[in-house]
């Protein structure tokens, strides 16, 4: 039997998957950290900011921690969500942020950032080398000089969540409240990864968090339900993530030729890329499928390559390397649909990006976007299996270019409706006002 056309080449203009330092250096220009005008500002007007009370004499002080941040991009949506949060907080809030000095999966630090403070509007950001004791103790002395109204950690069990929570509990850090954003880590699919270790850890961590009287930040009603399953006593504030995306979608143009499909994201088991590739082995019509994203799990990627060798000749599959954040919208705009059979998303920033480019989404039902996608933004799989996905992709491949253009316009309309929804104050301002 004649087999597929399968290419594993980084053809995009982005960096190779194994060159983290080059990727970070090249992406600095996309981050406000690299702009001296922004670095020097303490506050600026932003059209999306809520009309909140004037800044009091003493600002509301927040210590925010996150494993990864700009100029890195490999950790996906949470990086961009935290960046948007920092840019949109009211002038009543002063943020001190601590993050790693390198991107996800990278051995080398960002050029010129390690062990240094940078200002991003009203936030001070420190890039920490976790193996450098001198940096750690210097940072600790600085943090101990301030009493923080809120500690906001962006993980349930990452180092940058566990250590500050413990430090706050024993009084090493002076913190009045703790807010945890688990960022999808309580989803069943996420808990299955290293499940034995997580189960043991939760036996200790669950009662500790309960006695610490923490609050929780859920980015959707679905995530709030998942948090309650693991922590029934949880006090939850639900506030969806904001996105740094335009108010209007990209106007789509007709794409001739065979169906063009794309995947953009971390190539890892949780994203189910293997299911997408296996679905392609069942296609009966021509299709082009391009993959973009960091190769997070080498063993998983090797399995995907094995599946790719079984593709029929009517399917062209190409791995095109990584994308910088600013390249994502224009890339989505060049395709007929985004294939995303994810095992679970607490928010799904990449889905918003796809819709903003008028690119329909073929997605599992394990995201907060199900109702919107069914209303016109794409297809939601009732069963997240290769057979079910192959059926819907074959249906799309049978559409004419004009029919595919109509589907892309519907995706843009869905984005426009979603983007116009009222959101209210961001999560930090909400907690500040609740007290």
C-alpha angles and dihedrals in degrees: 000000000000111000137214138288104250126169127183103192133128096235099159119098089247127101125288114265093249100049105084097159093053091046092052094046091049094048097050090089089063093058127080086229089077095052111090091201092058094039091059096048122096095191140358138181115263123189093223096052117112120245096254133168118283118274112277123230090263114043123227102255120216128187106203123188129189131165093227137022144159137337078041119078107172095096089067129210100004090064092055093042092055091046091054090047092054091049094050107043115118123255088256090075131075115194128201110191130192122193141153120282093231142047128260111291094005126127097195124070125237109276111266098355107088114111093002138113121232130183123227108182105293095353131088111208126199120197108211130199099210091205093055110090093188091057091046096053093042089053092046092054090052094049093047090060091068135062108219123210091206139019108204115189123186101212140040099229111005117122090252088059104038098046098050092043091052091045090052093047095053093042100252086121120037105229129158099195138013125215121187125199105191092192095213096316093124094057113116091241091054094045090055091064107091086350097171094055092045092049092052092046093050091056087067101027097050097061090039092056092045092054089047090058095225126178124225132223114213118186094205141014088254092057090046089057091049092051090051091053091059098032108028092180094053120136102217134195112196116207123148121229120265120230132215092227131125121267091238128052124241110270107247125228127204115271115208126203128039123346111286115213129182141191119198120181145065110326097228139124093264090061093052098222089157090061090054092050093047089051089056090059087067097051119126097187132057116273139169116214122185125189123207127180148075117302096237099171116037094193092050091048090051088056090050090053090052090054091048090060088066095057118122120244092255090068121075112195121183132177106214103183128238133335129214112231093252090056095056102082095049090046093053089049090063094061138071096223144001113232110211116160091169122173090224145336128193089204114344106221090182090060090058089049091052094049091046087060091049090249114143118230126229100198147160120253091248097097136076089248100075099108094044094048092048089050092062111302096100140286129323115204115230087199120030095217134123090247094053093044092047090053093055094042090051089051090053091047089056093059122101119244088255092053091048089051090053089053090051091051089052089053089053091050089051090052092048091053093047094045091054095056116115113250108176124209119348118256097267094051090045093055090045092054094044090053 
